[in-house]
Amino acid sequence: MHIVCTQENIARALSFLERASGKQSTLPILSNFLLRNDNGNLKLSATNLEIGVTAYVSAKIEGTSEIAVPVKIVSNFIHNLPAGDVVSMDIEGNSVSLESGGYNMKIKGLDPKDFPIIPEKQGKYILTLPAQELKTALQELLPCVSVNESRIELTGVNFLFMENEIHMAATDSFRLAEYILSVPKKDISPEYASFAEQNQSFIIPQMPLQEIARVISPETESVKVSFEENQVFFEIDGISIVSRVINGKYPDYKQILPKTYTYEAMVSREEFLRAVRMAGVFTSQMNGEMSIAIIPGKSEMRISSKSADVGENETVLHCDVAGNDPLEIIFNPRYILDGLNVLDSEKVTFFANSNSTPVALKGGSSDKSAGEKDNFLYIAMPVRK
């Protein structure tokens, strides 16, 4: 089989395939990608048995064949070619020859029959989501996903399907983030309405969601989604991603979200971020303890920390405060820092009730009552003494 394509087109596809390929020494076929002629289209596929990625590349193809070849070797060769070059590939037996200008190489492949079968979508896509908002949601949620597999249900993002919204949440039990993604009316199909009635929620693992965020480019307008037999399928700009969903029951986190707050303090996000970073210097690798004190009478927020080995630090921030008596809460600074890092507004509102209950961070000022939901909500648990 003879193939001719541009360096840019195949390089883009290989960058996604390389991250999805497996690295298990016991299954060397997983470090390869499958290359084949699929009804006149160049189809490239890779999997690590948890996620499958398929890309179609515009190319001129003569003949019909398929082969599994090492994705890292081919990717390194293609990415090192000059941009704009034309690449030709020839498959003969169990080897592939690649040539572009004065560059050429020949590598051995593996029997494509040994390549794992990647599930393919059978029905229609039931959802079309706005790509840029989905990417924003994932970037804000994924830092809160747990890496501890003892509670497998927390190692993914929970998608709660509503009539015209998807409530996405991630938690590691120390902090929680929720993003409410509106589904445009024009994209609510009868299939989705029926699906939402029958399926309350699904938990999607972290890795495929990381890949989706990477695949979405500034030009991407939409992401198509479908669920079939414990699998979730995504299509983004010609790249298809399939992943299993996590079997398990996600915590009913909405039950722990405070409906109202006694304290509200609106402060500059940049100043708050700087103060938390400084406090982290005086704790153990950002895993120690810092104090956030709200002083309503003085319209102040005081962030402080101390260490017997290093010293102590305090930053006083002026802020708009609603509340009565002073309140002091102890936190792991990393969990507040993570929340501030994903908020991109000039001002941040800090909500609290007591020194032992969850606090909330929201971007911007509080024009609504504290119990009403904005698009994104970040919850952090204090350190209980």
KAWOTA-V460616 format. One record per backbone hydrogen bond with DSSP energy under -0.5 kcal/mol. CO is the residue of the C=O (numbers start at 1). NH is the residue of the N-H. E is the energy in kcal/mol with one decimal. If there is no record, write none. Layout:
[[CO,NH,E] [CO,NH,E]]
This chain:
[[1,91,-2.5] [2,62,-2.7] [3,89,-2.8] [4,60,-2.6] [5,87,-3.4] [6,10,-1.7] [7,11,-2.3] [8,12,-2.1] [9,13,-1.5] [10,14,-2.4] [11,15,-1.7] [12,16,-1.0] [13,16,-0.6] [13,17,-2.0] [14,18,-2.6] [15,19,-0.8] [16,20,-1.0] [17,21,-1.1] [24,27,-0.9] [27,30,-2.0] [28,31,-1.6] [29,32,-1.5] [30,22,-1.9] [31,71,-1.7] [31,72,-0.6] [33,35,-0.5] [33,69,-2.2] [34,45,-1.9] [35,67,-2.0] [36,38,-0.7] [36,43,-2.6] [37,39,-0.8] [38,41,-1.1] [41,38,-3.3] [41,43,-0.7] [42,57,-2.5] [43,36,-1.9] [44,55,-2.9] [45,34,-2.8] [46,53,-2.7] [47,22,-1.0] [50,244,-1.0] [51,48,-1.5] [52,242,-2.7] [53,46,-2.2] [54,240,-3.3] [55,44,-2.8] [57,42,-1.0] [59,61,-0.5] [60,4,-2.1] [62,2,-2.5] [65,37,-1.4] [67,35,-2.8] [67,69,-0.5] [68,110,-3.1] [69,33,-2.7] [70,74,-1.9] [71,75,-2.6] [72,76,-2.4] [73,77,-2.0] [74,78,-2.7] [75,79,-2.8] [76,80,-1.1] [78,81,-1.3] [82,85,-1.7] [85,7,-2.6] [87,5,-2.5] [88,99,-2.4] [89,3,-2.9] [90,92,-0.6] [90,97,-2.6] [92,95,-1.4] [94,109,-3.9] [95,92,-2.2] [96,107,-2.4] [97,90,-2.3] [98,105,-2.3] [99,88,-2.7] [100,103,-2.5] [103,100,-3.0] [105,98,-3.0] [107,96,-2.5] [110,68,-1.8] [111,114,-1.9] [112,115,-1.3] [117,119,-0.5] [126,189,-0.6] [127,225,-2.4] [129,223,-2.1] [130,134,-2.2] [131,135,-2.5] [132,136,-2.0] [133,137,-2.6] [134,138,-2.5] [135,139,-2.4] [136,140,-1.6] [137,141,-1.9] [138,142,-2.7] [141,144,-2.2] [142,145,-1.6] [147,149,-0.8] [148,151,-1.1] [151,154,-2.1] [152,155,-1.5] [154,146,-2.2] [155,206,-1.5] [157,204,-2.5] [158,160,-0.6] [158,169,-2.0] [159,161,-0.6] [159,202,-1.8] [160,162,-0.6] [160,167,-2.6] [164,183,-2.4] [165,162,-2.9] [166,168,-0.8] [166,181,-2.9] [167,160,-2.5] [168,179,-2.8] [169,158,-2.7] [170,177,-2.5] [171,146,-0.8] [174,381,-2.5] [175,172,-1.4] [175,173,-0.6] [176,379,-3.8] [177,170,-2.1] [178,377,-2.4] [179,168,-2.9] [179,181,-0.7] [180,182,-0.6] [181,166,-2.5] [182,184,-0.7] [184,187,-1.9] [185,188,-1.5] [187,189,-1.0] [189,193,-2.1] [190,194,-2.1] [191,195,-2.2] [192,196,-3.2] [193,197,-1.3] [194,198,-1.4] [195,199,-2.4] [198,200,-0.5] [200,161,-2.1] [202,159,-3.3] [202,204,-0.6] [203,246,-3.0] [204,157,-2.6] [205,209,-1.0] [206,210,-2.2] [207,211,-2.1] [208,212,-2.2] [209,213,-2.1] [210,214,-1.7] [211,215,-2.6] [212,216,-2.0] [217,220,-1.5] [221,131,-1.8] [223,129,-3.0] [224,235,-1.8] [225,126,-1.4] [225,127,-1.8] [226,233,-3.2] [228,231,-1.0] [230,245,-1.8] [231,228,-2.6] [232,243,-2.0] [233,226,-1.9] [234,241,-2.4] [235,224,-2.0] [236,239,-2.3] [238,56,-1.1] [238,240,-0.5] [239,236,-2.9] [240,54,-2.8] [241,234,-2.8] [242,52,-2.8] [243,232,-2.9] [244,205,-0.6] [246,248,-0.5] [248,250,-0.6] [251,253,-2.5] [252,255,-1.6] [253,256,-1.5] [253,257,-0.7] [263,352,-1.9] [264,322,-2.9] [265,267,-0.5] [265,350,-2.8] [266,320,-1.9] [267,348,-2.8] [268,272,-2.4] [269,273,-2.8] [270,274,-2.2] [271,275,-2.2] [272,276,-2.2] [273,277,-2.1] [274,278,-2.1] [275,279,-2.2] [276,280,-2.0] [277,281,-0.9] [278,281,-0.8] [278,282,-0.6] [279,282,-1.1] [280,283,-1.4] [280,286,-0.8] [283,285,-1.2] [284,287,-2.3] [286,334,-1.0] [290,331,-2.8] [291,293,-0.5] [291,304,-2.2] [292,329,-2.4] [293,295,-0.5] [293,302,-2.7] [294,296,-0.6] [294,327,-2.2] [295,298,-1.1] [295,299,-0.8] [295,300,-1.8] [296,299,-0.9] [299,319,-2.4] [300,295,-2.8] [301,303,-0.5] [301,317,-3.3] [302,293,-2.8] [302,304,-0.5] [303,315,-2.7] [304,291,-3.2] [305,313,-2.8] [307,311,-1.1] [311,307,-3.9] [313,305,-2.1] [315,303,-2.5] [315,317,-0.6] [317,301,-2.6] [319,321,-0.6] [320,266,-2.6] [322,264,-2.1] [327,294,-3.2] [329,292,-2.9] [330,383,-3.4] [331,290,-2.5] [331,333,-0.7] [332,335,-1.3] [332,336,-0.9] [333,337,-2.7] [334,338,-2.5] [335,339,-1.1] [336,340,-2.3] [337,341,-2.2] [338,342,-1.1] [339,343,-1.0] [346,269,-2.4] [346,270,-0.5] [347,364,-3.4] [348,267,-2.8] [348,350,-0.5] [349,351,-0.5] [349,362,-1.9] [350,265,-2.2] [351,360,-1.9] [352,262,-0.7] [352,263,-2.9] [359,380,-2.2] [360,351,-2.8] [361,378,-1.8] [362,349,-2.8] [365,367,-1.2] [369,372,-1.7] [375,180,-2.6] [377,178,-2.6] [378,361,-2.7] [379,176,-2.7] [380,359,-2.3] [382,384,-0.6]]
